[in-house]
Amino acid sequence: MSVGAQLTVTDMRRAARHPVDHKVIGEHRRLGDLHMHIVNISAHGFMVDGDLPLTRGERVVIRLPHVGRIEAHLIWVTEGRGGFQFERIVRPDDFFALIDTLQPNPRLRRTR
């Protein structure tokens, strides 16, 4: 039996991504704390900018407002950016509250 999120990369690309500017500390089992800068987020995952000392498939745990601790694994990394997929889909009500917190400018929020 497979463990973890069962989303395909194609499914993730259809999800609405919201621009944000949010710094988090990711917990990695081998490297410890990793400082990351989230630049966009969806209910399925997020993208960070900056160099990452990680390879595809590695996992981190982050803490997000209204969502709490959530695990994500690295799907892709290229040219100073990386895309992570959450281990679970964030519930819509929690996700909208998260966006309202991380993107306070209503003109930059996508329509719901």
Buried (B, 14 or more C-beta within 10 A) or exposed (E): EEEEBEBEEEEBEEBBBBBBEBEBEBBBEEEEEBEBEBBBBBBBBBBBBEEBEBEEEBBBBBEBEBBEEBBBBBBEBEEEBBBBBBBEBBEEEBBBBBBEBBBEEEEEBEEE
